């Protein structure tokens, strides 16, 4: 890597740290709401871009490219859902969740669930599950950062990983949600510019998509179909639908994403934020999948498909430009990792520590519990990522499928269905998480032609409806909750 590229990457790190620490000093509030939600002050543009950059993660540079490289145009099923994910999320639950979260004085998405479905069991199960899954998701970001930075810079993997984790921990630890949101805003722009730069050069090298398609037809014609290599997914509409759903409506079940609704300046912010999110997605989302397809021609016979986009960048871009590419890659990784870390710490402090261990904890104590857990997860994640790094694609699909299956019906019904009650929500979360987990663990998608996300979502939705209706007489929605729903609907 050239000295100019190293300087460019170093400058990016300095910029991210500078933004994070500046916000921590100038904007962050001293109280818990300030640390966890930024005082609910974010406007539409920052809301949209922090939501989207948090949703994309290092998966887009490793997992998406790898999937397209190995399965061809089949990968675009995932892209098709991802493009509309932001606007669907903001439109379906954004405005009402913003209102309800403030009316109930909820500071985390898990606390919000308990206020809507009153029961400590809701909070205990949801909080524990979320901490475990978000911790796993953080691990995927660390692995992506270490692998990419090591390849591009030539640094040892462990040292590259340490540099990435260290920067994330510093500004997340210090500044809380506002630092995360404003660095995400900056990083979303870096991600977009860097990825489009690689795509433009790759299209030129391959002779456009037409030229690439002709070359792929000579190598493996089945990669040109939407049914994967050797047509292995042909007619498996359950798998295709699951691939679309996981990154479209699946967003609504991810606690680290729905928190963005709670932090908006006002409920109406959701409308304009949805437009901004869609515009950004249209430019960004297809690019890594297309790059993976172009890589089939540009860098054939890769031993590690997750390195497809990195290898294309190294081969085609001048040495001085690789710093920009690396900055884009690190932006995707860091913008998700910081949100995951903060959300995991927040839920552990507010929903587990204060709720079940130390009910008299002060706000200052909870901020420090959150910070210490952020640090602990960073350390544990680093150790695991160094010694036994699993597949980034596998971790992301596992974590997001279980999260979406467990929480999507609970969040949607919380604002739209008055008869959704506590037994229904608890049954929905347990059934959805359990189904998605077992489906992936047992490899049932291959034998049933049904994606784990779709199987889990069907299970959680059916459980929410059937159990809620069956228990209306013994566990009706509390009058106070109904009054809040009426207020939120205005």
N, C-alpha and C positions, 0 to 999 in steps of 0.2 A: 504494500500500500504506500503511495507516494506521500511525502511530507505535507503536500497541500491537502490531500484527503484526510490525513490525520488531524491537521489543523481545523479542517471543516467540521469533522466529527466532534473534536474538542470544543469548538465554538458552539455547536448545537447543545452539548451537555451544559456548557456555561449558561446559555440562553434559558434552558429549561430550569436549571437551578435558580437563576436570577429571577425568573417570573414567579416561580413557586415561593421563594423566600420573600420577594417584594410583596406578594399578596398576603403572605403570612404576617408580615409586619404592618401593612397598611390597611388591609381589609378584614382580616379574620376577627371575629368577635371573641370575647373572653368566655362567653357562656357555652353550654353544650349545643344549643341550636346553631350557634355560629360555627362551631367546629364540625358538626355532623352534616349540616345543611346549608352552611354559608349564610345563615340568617334569612333564607328564602328570598334572595335578591337577584337571581339570574334572569337575564332577558332572553328573547327568543333565539338569537344567533348563537350565543354561548350554550344555551340549553340544547339546541339541535346538534351542535358539533361535539359537545362533550358526550351526549347520548350516543352518537354514531361512532366516534372514535373509541369509546369504551366498549361498544358492541363488537367492533371489528377484530381487534387484538392481533397478536403475532400469527394467529391462524391464517390470516389473509396472505401472508408472505411465505408461510411454510405449508400449512395444511391445504389451503385452496390450490396453490401451485402444484403440490404433490398429487392431489386428487385429479386435477386436469391432466397432468403429465401421464398418469397411469391409466385413467379411464376416458380421456378425451372429452367430447362434448357432453357426456353424461353429467359432468361437474356443473354445468350451467343450470341444472335444476336447483342447486343450492343458491346460485346467484339470483335466479328469478325470484325466489322468496325474499332474499336479503334486500333487494332494491326497495321494496315497499315496507320493510319492517319498521322503520322509524315513523312514518306517517300513520301506519296502522296503530302502533303503540300509543302515540300522542293523541290520536283521534278517539280511540276506543276508551282509554282510561285516564289520559293525561289531565284534562280539565277537572273532572270530578274527583280524581284522586288528590289533586292539589287542594281542593276545597275540603274534602273529608279529613285529610291528614292534618290540616290546621285546626279544623273544628274539634278533632279528637286529641289535639296536641301530641301527635305522634312524631317521633324524630327518626325512626327507622322503619323500613317496610315491614319488618316482622312485628314491631309494636303496633303498627297500623292494622295488621291482620287480627291481633288479639282484641283491639278496640272494636273492630267490626264484628268479630266472632268471639264474644267474651268467654275465655277459658284459658287458664294457665297451660293446659295441655297443648293448645294451639301454638303458643309462644315457645314452649320447650321443644316440641318436635320440629317446628319450622326453624327455630334458631339453631339447633344442633345440626340439622341437615344442611342448612345454608353455610354454616362455618366450615363443615367438612367439604362441601362441593366447591365453594369459592376458594378454599385453600388448595384444592386440586387444580383448579383453573389457573391460579397464580403460578403453580408449578409449570404449567404449559408455557406461560409467558417467559419465565426464566430460561427454560430450555431453548425456546426460540431465540431469545436474545443472545445467549451464549454461543449457540451453533452459528448463527449468522455473523456475529461480530468476530468470532474466531476465524471463520473462513475468509472474510473480507480483509481483516486487518493482519492476519497471521499470528495473532496473539494466542497463547494457550487457552483452551476452552475455559478452564477454571478461572483464569485471570479476567478474560472477557466477561464472563458471567458475573464476577465480583464487581466489576466496574458498573455494569448495568444495574445490578441490584442495589448497589450503594447509592447511586444518584436517586433512584426511586424512593428509597427509604428516607433520605434526608428531607425532601420537600413534602412527602406525605406525612411524615412524623411531625414536622414543624407547622404546616399550614392548614391541615384538615381539608374540608370539602372545597373551599374557595381556591386553594392552591391547586388541587386536583383539577377543578373545572377549567381554570384559566390556562394551565399548562396543557390540558387536553385540547383546548381551542387552538392553541399555537401548534400543537403536534398534529392535529387533523389537517392543517394546511400543508405542513411538511410532508405528511403521508401522501396527500393528493398530488403534490408537485413531483415528488420523487417517483411515485409509481407510474404516473403518466409519462415521465421522461423515459423510464425503462421501456414502457410499452411502445412508445413512438419509435425508438431505435430498433426494437425487436421486430416490429411490423415492417420496417424498411429492409432489415436484413433478410426476412423471410419472403419478401415480395408480396406483402399484404396477406390478408387471410386467404385469398384465392390461391396464392402461391404456396402458402403453408398447407392448405388442404390438399393440393395436388401432391405435395411431397409426402404428406401423411398417408394418402391413398396408396402410395407405393410401399410404405413401411408396414402399415396395419390399417386396412380400410375400415374395420369395425370401430376405430376410434372416432370416426366422423359421424357416427350415429349418436342419438341421445340415449342409447341403452348400454353404453359402456363397452370395454374391451371384450371381444368375442361375443358381444350381444348378451352378456351374462345377466343383464337386468331387463331383457326384452319382455314386455307385457306385465312387468311387476309395478303396477300403478300404485300399490301401497308403499313401495320404497320411494317412488318418485314424489308422491304426495307428502310423505314424511320429510323428504329432503327440502321441499318448498316450505313446509310449515315450521321447521326447526328455526329458521332465521327470518321468518315473517311474523307469525303470531307468537312464536316462541319467546320473542323479546319480552312479552308481557308477563312472563313467569320468572324473569331474571331479577332478583332483588337489587343488584348493583346498577341495573338499568332503570327500573321503575323509581328508584330514589330520585332520579332527575326530575320527575314530575313534582315531587314533594318540595324541591328546592327552587321551583320557578317563582318569579317575582309575583305573578298573579295567575289565576286560572286561564285567562284569555291568552296568555303567552303560548299555550299549546298550539293554537291555530297557526301562527306564523312560524313557529318552530318546526311544525310538520312540513311546511313548504321548503324551508331551508334544508331540512334533513333529506327530503326527496331529491333536491337538486344536487346535493353532495353525493348521495348514493348513486345517482345516475352516472356520474363521472368516475366514481371510485370502485364500486362493487364489481363490475364486469372485468376490470383490468387484471387482477391477479389470476383469474381463471383463464383468461385469454393468453396471458403470459405462460401459464403452464402448458397450454396447447401449442404455442409457438416454440416452447422449449423442446418439444418432441423432435422438432426439425433442427433447431439450433444447437442443442447439446444432447444428442441421442446417447443411449447406453449409460445413463447416470446410475451409480450404485445406490445413491440416497436421493429419492425423488423429492424429499422435503427441501433439498438444496437447489431445485430447478430455477427459481427466480434469482437466487444469489449467483448461480453459475452463468446465467444469461447476462446479468449485469456485469460480472467480471470479464466475460468474453467480449462484450460489445462496447462497453463504455470506456472512455479514456480514463487513465488512472486518477486524474485530478477530479473526476466526477463521482468516483466511488464513495467519497465522503458524503455527498448529497444522498446517494442511495442508502448508505448505512444509516444516515439520520432518519430517512423515511421509515426504514425497517424498525429502528429503535423507537420511533414515535408511535408506531402501531402497537408495539409491545408495551411500552411504558404507559401509554394512555389507558390501557386496560388494566395493567398490573397495579397501578396506583389506586384505581377505583376499587379493584377487588380487595386490595389490602385494607383500604380505609373502611369499606363496607363490612369486611369480616371483623375488623377490630370494633367497629361501631355496634354490630349485632352482639358480639361477645360481651361488650361492656354494658350496653343498655338492656339487652334482652335476656342475657344469661346471668351476668355478674350482679347487676342491680336487682333484677327481678327475682332471682332465686337464691343468691348467695348473700348479698349485703343490701337489703332494701333501703337502708338509711345512707347509702353512699352519696356523697356530695357530687355536684357536677364536675368539680375539679378532679375528684378521684376517678370518675368515669372517663374523663378525657385521658388521664394517664393510663388507665387500664387499656383503653383503646390503643394508645400509642405503644405500650409495651407489647401488646399482642401483634401489632403491625410489625414491630421489630422481630419478635419471636418467629412469626410466619416467614419473614424474609430470611432469617437464618436457617430455619428448617428446610424451606424451599430450596435454598442455595445448596445445602448439603445433599439433598435428594437428587437435585438436577445434576450435580457434579458426579455422583457415584453410580446412579442408576436412572438415566434419563429415558423415559418411555416415549412413544410417538405423540407428537403435538396434536395431530389430527385426532387420534384416538381419545386423548384426554378431553379435548374441547367438545367433541361430539358426545362423549359420555356425560360430562358435567352439564352441558346445555340441555341435553335431552331429559335428564332427570330433573333439573331445575324447572324447565318449561312444563313438563308433565305434572310435577308436584304442585306448582303454584299458579299456573295460568288460569284455571277455572276459579280459584279462590280470589284472585285479584279482579278478574272481570266481573264475577258475580257480586263482589263486594260493592260495586258501584251501580250495577244494573239490575240486580234481582233481589227484591225485597224479601223473598221467602228463603233465600240462602241462609242457612243457620249454622250453628257451631258443629253439631254432629256431621252435617253434610260437608263442611269445610275440612274437618279432620279426616273423615273417610276419603275425601277427594285427594288430599295431600299424601296420605299413606298409600292409597291404591295407585296413584299416578307415579310416585317415586318408586314404589316396589315393582310395578310392572316394567317401567323403563330400565330399572337396574337389572332385574332378572333377564329381561329380553336381551340386553347387551352381554351380560355375563354368560348366558347359555347359548349365545349366537343364534337366537330364534329368528332373526330377520332373514337369514339365509333359507331356513326351512319353511317359513310362513309367508315370505315375500311381503312382509309388513315391517316398515321402519320402526325402530324402538320409540321414536318420538311420537309417531301416530298411535302406536299401541298404548303407550302411557297416557296420551291425551284422551283417547277414547275411554280408557278406564277411569281416569280422574273426573272427566265430565259426567259420565254415567253415574259415578258414585255421588258426586255433588247433587245431581238432580234427584236421584232415587232416594238417597238417605235424607235429604232435606225435606222432601215431600212426605216421607214416611214418619218423620219425627216432629211434624209441625205442632201436634197437640202437646207433646211433652217438652219440646224445646223451641217455642216460637221465637222469632226475632224480637229482641227487647224493644219496648216502646221508645226508649231513648235513641236507639240505633235507627229506628224508622224515622224519627224526627230529624236526625242528622242527614239521612238519605234524602228526605224531602228538601232540606235546606241546600244540599249539594246540587240538587236537580234544578234549582232556580237559575 
